[in-house]
Structures are given as structure tokens and as C-alpha cells.
Amino acid sequence: MEGKRIRLIEPVVGAEEEKLIGEVLRSGWLTEGPMARRFEDLFKAFVGAKHAITASSCTTAMEMGLRAMGIGPGDEVLVPDFTHPATADAVIAFGAHPVLVDVSLSSYNLDFNEAEKAVTDKTRAAIPVSWGGYPLNDKELKDLKDEHDVLMLEDAACSPGAEYNGAKTGVMADITAFSFHPRKSITTGEGGMITTESDDYAEKIRSLKNFGVGKVGTESHFIRYGSNYKLSDILAAMGVAQMGKLARIVERRIELAENYNKLLSEVKGIKPPEKEKGIKHIYQTYAAYIEVEGARNKLIADLKKIGIETQIGTYALHLEPYFANLKKQGDLHRSKLLYENLLALPMCHTMTKSDQEHVVSQIEKHLKNYQG
Ligand SMILES: Cc1ncc(COP(=O)(O)O)c(C=O)c1O
């Protein structure tokens, strides 16, 4: 076991992806086309959404979502501080202003009570993130939306398959954006998907991603601003193959997470992620909290030396130079704590129980050493 390389994540790709990509290459149609439509139909059925629309990434999916909602200069959009920069970048892209809000120490997701305090007469939308695969609280989301007339765009980059008391990620918010970056549960290399129940948003997004094309009578014309955020059929072929594996990948990740929970419950100085009853957390990231002060970064470096790949959870945006001057709600101290202390553990589908025992025993050994 000593010296065996254990990766943070590995894409689950093989013969099915090769076969479908081959079909696209031989078809002569390489840009977005029939394979993207197949991918959308499969994703739509998986989530139970009315519309699913491919995009070039989750970031561009969010940009288009905000644009379709009519968000623009002067508008404020509530964003959790503990997230990937893309969540805030999508807001800035069209001249709107992100307002950074703190998160919960148990779910690592947006604290909806704090979000409510941040609402002003300029607030038009919020982008709660179902972080690492932990679903959003459906009721809290709807309360904020209905009581304050705030449009909801969920950043579900990490969460296809997650559920909150039966409410599926992908249908809770007005618009939901997913990512297929290789660190996600399923991947197309780079890619994204938007789901929505709204015919109006769907029509606008399909147009925005395709240079602003739309119908005037029966003819196609350019009827609004647009860009090129399409997903090539070569990548969509990967998506179609990956959809056949998604349910199994999610089950495997839950199995690995439950085993980590058991193993870590015996270890001092590290707290496994919490999970409310009735939710389906899909563990795109399995992030445990290191309680030994200053140990998290040392642990990442020391584990790397023996071939175990780990990572931080994600960023506290207010600590990054580009986002430091954005409007903030409160002191964002919980986001800072998570940024400094969360450790993402390896979650490869190929991991064995003994790999997991090795990871946990090395964490335990190093944590003990740091404390003397
Ligand atoms: C929460 C979150 N949002 C957005 C993104 C960006 O996704 P993409 O790389 O597909 O643009 C990521 C990527 O890691 C993410 O973790």
C-alpha cells in the first residue's frame, strides 16, 4: 500500500465513450447537433426537468441564465462567499454586482438567513450553490424567492442526482446550471447543462448560445445579443455515454462516503461532513473539517509526498484579490474557516476499502505528529 498513488478523482471513461465519439466523427457533423439533443433528452429525463440545454461550461451556463433573467448593470445578485470564482464571475460578466454572503458550517451551502439580511431594493437574483453535491434546502430557497421576489439560479456544478427530501436538484430553482468538468461526477472534458421549467428562459438561452438567433415569423434571424456557448457533438457524445453511468457513479460515491464516515469517526482532529436526514448528498467532493489549527495545508503537502492526492474544499472569495472589494454581508467568518480547514479526500470509483483505510490511517498519523 505504501507508495500507491491515490488520485482525488478519475473520470469513468472507456469503450462506450470511444464508440459514440467515433460515430460523431464518422457522421461528418461535428458542431452541436443530434448528439447534443440526445444528451439533453437523457439529462432532462434524469432530472425530471421540462428543458435541458447544453452549454460550453457551467460558467457560461450561469452567464446565459442571468442574461435570460434580464439581470444587468446596477442589479445585485446574492452569491455564497464559499464557492468557485465562476459563481461570482458569471454575475460580473454582464455588469451586475455580486454580494457575498456567508455559508453554513454544516452543509457548506449558502446561509439563507444571512442572504435574507443582504436583500436590498437592488437585489434581483441569487445564485445558491449546492456545494460538493449537498442539495439546497428546497423550502429555504422558495421562501427567499417568494418573500423577497428574488430570482433563483442554482449553481449545481457538482450536484446532478442530488435530492432534498425528494425535491430534485435541477427543478428547484428558476434555472439550474451543471458542470461536466473532469472533477465532476460525469464529464465531457469541458461542458455544461442548463435546466429550467420556463419556456421563455429556454427559448432565450437557446438563442443566446447560438449568436442570438431566433424566429421572425417562419424565418431565422438574429434577434438579440448572442455568443457562441454551444457544446460540440464530439463532447456531447461523451455526455451521452456518461449518462448511462451517472446513477452508478452516484451510488458508488455514496458508498465510498459512508465508508469514510465510519473510518473517520474513530479519528481525533477531523470531522466528517454532516448530512441532514432525508437528503441525497452525491459527494462530488467529500470534504472533512480539520480541527487541528494550521494543519490542513501541511496535511495536503505531506499526503502528496506519499502519493495521496487531496485538495482544499474551495475558496473564500472575499480573500481573493479580484473579489476583495465586493459588497459583503457580515464578516464571512464561516466561509473563511471552511477555506482554511476543509480537506477534500480522494473519491475515485476504483478505490478499494483498503485504499480508504490507508488514506485515513495516514491522515490520523500526520495529525498526531503535528500535535506532538
Ligand atoms: C461550484 C462551481 N461552480 C462553477 C464551476 C465552474 O464550472 P465550469 O468549469 O464547468 O465552468 C465550478 C467548477 O469547478 C464549481 O465548482
The ligand as an SDF file (V2000), in Angstrom:
LIG
                    3D

 16 16  0  0  0  0  0  0  0  0999 V2000
  -19.4200   25.4570   -7.6360 C   0  0  0  0  0  0  0  0  0  0  0  0
  -18.8360   25.6080   -9.0140 C   0  0  0  0  0  0  0  0  0  0  0  0
  -19.4020   26.4520   -9.8760 N   0  0  0  0  0  0  0  0  0  0  0  0
  -18.9240   26.6070  -11.1260 C   0  0  0  0  0  0  0  0  0  0  0  0
  -17.8200   25.9100  -11.5640 C   0  0  0  0  0  0  0  0  0  0  0  0
  -17.3090   26.1460  -12.9520 C   0  0  0  0  0  0  0  0  0  0  0  0
  -17.6890   25.0900  -13.7740 O   0  0  0  0  0  0  0  0  0  0  0  0
  -17.1000   25.0230  -15.2780 P   0  0  0  0  0  0  0  0  0  0  0  0
  -15.6790   24.6490  -15.1440 O   0  0  0  0  0  0  0  0  0  0  0  0
  -17.9220   23.9610  -15.9470 O   0  0  0  0  0  0  0  0  0  0  0  0
  -17.3110   26.3570  -15.8910 O   0  0  0  0  0  0  0  0  0  0  0  0
  -17.2110   25.0130  -10.7130 C   0  0  0  0  0  0  0  0  0  0  0  0
  -16.0240   24.2770  -11.2100 C   0  0  0  0  0  0  0  0  0  0  0  0
  -15.3020   23.6500  -10.5810 O   0  0  0  0  0  0  0  0  0  0  0  0
  -17.7150   24.8590   -9.4000 C   0  0  0  0  0  0  0  0  0  0  0  0
  -17.1440   24.0100   -8.5410 O   0  0  0  0  0  0  0  0  0  0  0  0
  1  2  1  0
  2  3  1  0
  2 15  2  0
  3  4  2  0
  4  5  1  0
  5  6  1  0
  5 12  2  0
  6  7  1  0
  7  8  1  0
  8  9  2  0
  8 10  1  0
  8 11  1  0
 12 13  1  0
 12 15  1  0
 13 14  2  0
 15 16  1  0
M  END
$$$$
